[in-house]
Amino acid sequence: MHLKVKPHNPWKTRVIWVLVLLAVGAGSVSLFDYGRYMAGYDSAEADEELGRLAQQHQQLEGEITQLREKKAQVVRAAQIERQAYSELDTNLKVLQAEIIELKEELAFYRGIVSPRDASRGLHLQSFSLEHNGTHSYRYKVVLTQVLKNDRLASGRVQLQIEGLLNNAPKTLELKTLTRVKGEKPVKELKYRFKYFQNLEGDLHLPTGFRPLRASIQILPGGRKQEMIEKTIDWPTEEKQKDVG
């Protein structure tokens, strides 16, 4: 048996394997490029298309920015218009309320200067009730007499509220309706005027009382003057003011 001794060189083997791997890799890349070429792919054309898409993307971003700015301007303009409309609407309502008030005042003074009933003497111009809190109502009585009447009108006013207390009929006098802790109740109202006078105050209803009607009596001080009496239905939430 003959033995041969061969020199061992591991670095040479490694270099060969590296070269083989590089060759295989280069061949794979070439084969991949060749496959793409055979499939109709052109790298130069792809780069050109990529550049065109990037440019289009930049252009679209610019358009989006412009549209956002325009949107902000439109939204701001709409806010300004809404605010202006709200202010105009508020001013219009104030003016309408002033017109109504002036018309009422005009009708009131016309009733004094040239009333439909031009007879001398006392007149109940209006009697109203208006809700102004829990179980609380504001009453207002307006008395007038014709301007050509130079004498003073004086007398008393009595007020009553008819309703139900615990489902039983009940009539409350003014002294009961004006009884508030710390204040002296009012038994009756007094008037003294030459042309007109307003009598107003608050009525406080007891808990459990359901008002139905309000009655007012005007008792002139002169003997020749007749009593004036007026009854109105109690105002509901839909109609909180009844004018006599």
C-alpha positions as CSV (number, residue, x, y, z in Angstrom):
1,M,0.0,0.0,0.0
2,H,1.4,3.4,-1.1
3,L,0.4,6.6,0.6
4,K,0.5,10.0,-1.1
5,V,0.9,13.2,0.9
6,K,-1.0,16.2,-0.6
7,P,-0.5,19.7,0.7
8,H,-3.7,21.2,2.4
9,N,-4.5,24.8,1.5
10,P,-7.9,25.9,3.1
11,W,-7.6,29.6,1.9
12,K,-7.5,28.5,-1.7
13,T,-10.6,26.5,-1.2
14,R,-12.4,29.4,0.4
15,V,-11.4,31.8,-2.4
16,I,-12.7,29.3,-5.0
17,W,-16.0,29.1,-3.2
18,V,-16.3,32.9,-3.0
19,L,-15.6,33.2,-6.7
20,V,-18.2,30.5,-7.4
21,L,-20.8,32.3,-5.3
22,L,-20.0,35.7,-6.9
23,A,-20.4,34.1,-10.3
24,V,-23.7,32.5,-9.4
25,G,-24.9,35.9,-8.0
26,A,-23.9,37.8,-11.1
27,G,-25.5,35.2,-13.2
28,S,-28.7,35.4,-11.2
29,V,-28.8,39.2,-11.6
30,S,-28.1,39.0,-15.3
31,L,-30.7,36.3,-15.6
32,F,-33.2,38.5,-13.6
33,D,-32.5,41.5,-15.8
34,Y,-32.8,39.4,-18.9
35,G,-36.1,38.0,-17.7
36,R,-37.4,41.5,-17.1
37,Y,-36.2,42.6,-20.5
38,M,-37.9,39.6,-22.2
39,A,-41.1,40.6,-20.3
40,G,-41.0,44.1,-21.7
41,Y,-39.5,45.9,-18.7
42,D,-37.2,48.9,-19.4
43,S,-35.3,50.2,-16.4
44,A,-34.6,53.6,-18.1
45,E,-38.3,54.0,-18.9
46,A,-39.2,52.9,-15.3
47,D,-36.9,55.6,-13.9
48,E,-38.5,58.2,-16.2
49,E,-42.0,57.1,-15.1
50,L,-41.0,57.2,-11.5
51,G,-39.7,60.8,-11.9
52,R,-42.9,61.8,-13.6
53,L,-45.0,60.3,-10.8
54,A,-42.9,62.1,-8.2
55,Q,-43.4,65.4,-10.0
56,Q,-47.2,64.7,-10.2
57,H,-47.2,63.9,-6.5
58,Q,-45.5,67.2,-5.7
59,Q,-48.0,69.0,-7.9
60,L,-50.9,67.3,-6.2
61,E,-49.6,68.2,-2.8
62,G,-49.4,71.9,-3.9
63,E,-53.0,71.7,-5.1
64,I,-54.1,70.2,-1.8
65,T,-52.4,73.0,0.1
66,Q,-54.1,75.6,-2.1
67,L,-57.5,73.9,-1.6
68,R,-57.0,73.8,2.1
69,E,-56.3,77.5,2.2
70,K,-59.4,78.2,0.1
71,K,-61.4,76.0,2.4
72,A,-60.2,77.9,5.4
73,Q,-61.1,81.2,3.7
74,V,-64.6,80.0,2.8
75,V,-65.2,78.6,6.4
76,R,-64.0,82.0,7.9
77,A,-66.2,83.9,5.5
78,A,-69.2,81.7,6.4
79,Q,-68.5,82.3,10.1
80,I,-68.4,86.0,9.5
81,E,-71.7,85.9,7.5
82,R,-73.4,83.8,10.2
83,Q,-72.2,86.2,12.9
84,A,-73.4,89.2,10.9
85,Y,-76.7,87.5,10.2
86,S,-77.1,86.8,14.0
87,E,-76.4,90.4,14.9
88,L,-78.8,91.7,12.3
89,D,-81.5,89.2,13.4
90,T,-81.0,90.3,17.0
91,N,-81.2,94.0,16.1
92,L,-84.3,93.3,14.0
93,K,-86.0,91.7,16.9
94,V,-85.1,94.6,19.2
95,L,-86.5,97.1,16.7
96,Q,-89.6,95.0,16.2
97,A,-90.1,95.0,20.0
98,E,-89.6,98.7,20.1
99,I,-92.1,99.2,17.4
100,I,-94.7,97.1,19.2
101,E,-94.0,99.0,22.4
102,L,-94.3,102.4,20.6
103,K,-97.6,101.3,19.0
104,E,-98.9,100.2,22.4
105,E,-97.9,103.5,23.9
106,L,-99.4,105.4,21.0
107,A,-102.7,103.5,21.3
108,F,-102.6,104.2,25.1
109,Y,-102.2,108.0,24.7
110,R,-104.7,108.1,21.9
111,G,-107.1,106.5,24.3
112,I,-106.5,109.3,26.8
113,V,-106.7,112.2,24.2
114,S,-109.6,110.9,22.2
115,P,-111.0,107.7,23.6
116,R,-113.8,105.9,21.8
117,D,-115.9,106.4,24.9
118,A,-115.3,110.1,25.2
119,S,-117.4,110.4,28.4
120,R,-115.9,112.0,31.3
121,G,-114.9,109.8,34.2
122,L,-112.6,106.9,35.1
123,H,-111.6,104.2,32.7
124,L,-109.9,100.9,33.2
125,Q,-107.4,101.0,30.3
126,S,-105.9,97.6,30.9
127,F,-105.5,94.8,33.4
128,S,-102.8,92.2,32.8
129,L,-101.1,89.3,34.5
130,E,-97.7,87.9,33.6
131,H,-95.7,84.9,35.0
132,N,-92.4,86.0,36.6
133,G,-91.3,83.1,38.7
134,T,-92.4,79.9,40.6
135,H,-95.9,80.6,42.0
136,S,-95.3,84.3,41.3
137,Y,-97.2,86.6,38.9
138,R,-96.9,90.3,38.0
139,Y,-100.1,92.3,37.8
140,K,-100.5,95.6,36.1
141,V,-103.5,97.9,36.2
142,V,-103.7,101.0,34.1
143,L,-106.3,103.6,34.9
144,T,-107.1,106.7,32.8
145,Q,-109.5,109.6,32.3
146,V,-110.0,112.0,29.4
147,L,-107.4,114.8,29.2
148,K,-110.1,117.5,29.2
149,N,-111.1,116.3,32.6
150,D,-109.1,118.5,35.0
151,R,-110.2,117.0,38.3
152,L,-108.2,114.4,40.2
153,A,-109.4,110.9,40.2
154,S,-109.0,108.9,43.4
155,G,-110.2,105.8,44.9
156,R,-109.4,102.1,45.7
157,V,-108.7,99.0,43.8
158,Q,-109.5,95.5,45.1
159,L,-108.1,92.3,43.5
160,Q,-109.2,88.7,43.9
161,I,-108.1,85.4,42.5
162,E,-110.6,82.6,42.1
163,G,-109.4,79.0,41.8
164,L,-109.0,75.6,43.4
165,L,-107.1,74.7,46.6
166,N,-106.8,70.9,47.0
167,N,-109.6,70.6,44.4
168,A,-111.9,72.8,46.5
169,P,-113.1,76.2,45.3
170,K,-111.1,79.0,46.9
171,T,-111.1,82.8,46.5
172,L,-107.9,84.6,47.6
173,E,-107.8,88.3,48.5
174,L,-105.0,90.7,47.7
175,K,-103.7,90.7,51.3
176,T,-103.2,86.9,51.1
177,L,-101.5,87.1,47.7
178,T,-99.1,89.8,48.8
179,R,-98.1,88.2,52.1
180,V,-94.3,87.7,51.9
181,K,-92.0,87.1,54.8
182,G,-90.5,90.3,56.0
183,E,-93.0,92.5,54.1
184,K,-96.4,93.9,55.1
185,P,-99.3,92.5,53.0
186,V,-101.3,94.9,50.8
187,K,-105.0,94.9,51.6
188,E,-106.0,97.0,48.6
189,L,-104.5,99.4,46.1
190,K,-105.1,103.2,46.1
191,Y,-105.0,105.5,43.1
192,R,-104.9,109.3,42.7
193,F,-104.1,110.9,39.3
194,K,-105.2,113.5,36.8
195,Y,-104.6,111.7,33.5
196,F,-103.4,108.2,34.1
197,Q,-101.8,105.9,36.6
198,N,-100.1,102.5,36.6
199,L,-100.6,100.2,39.6
200,E,-98.5,97.1,39.6
201,G,-96.9,94.5,41.9
202,D,-96.3,90.8,42.5
203,L,-98.8,88.1,43.5
204,H,-97.5,85.0,45.3
205,L,-99.8,82.0,45.0
206,P,-99.8,79.4,47.8
207,T,-98.6,75.9,47.0
208,G,-101.4,73.6,45.8
209,F,-103.5,76.5,44.6
210,R,-104.7,76.4,40.9
211,P,-105.8,79.8,39.7
212,L,-108.7,80.0,37.2
213,R,-109.8,83.7,37.1
214,A,-108.7,87.1,38.3
215,S,-111.3,89.8,39.3
216,I,-110.6,93.5,39.8
217,Q,-112.9,96.1,41.2
218,I,-112.3,99.9,40.8
219,L,-114.0,101.8,43.6
220,P,-114.0,105.6,42.9
221,G,-114.0,108.0,45.8
222,G,-116.7,110.2,44.3
223,R,-120.3,109.5,45.0
224,K,-121.3,110.0,41.3
225,Q,-118.7,107.5,40.0
226,E,-119.8,104.0,39.4
227,M,-117.8,101.0,40.3
228,I,-115.8,99.4,37.5
229,E,-115.4,95.6,37.6
230,K,-113.5,93.3,35.3
231,T,-112.8,89.5,35.3
232,I,-110.3,87.8,33.1
233,D,-109.2,84.1,32.7
234,W,-106.0,83.2,34.3
235,P,-103.1,83.3,31.8
236,T,-101.7,80.0,30.5
237,E,-98.1,79.3,29.5
238,E,-99.1,79.9,25.9
239,K,-100.9,83.2,26.7
240,Q,-99.4,84.8,29.8
241,K,-101.0,88.1,29.4
242,D,-104.7,89.0,29.1
243,V,-105.6,92.6,28.5
244,G,-108.9,94.0,29.6
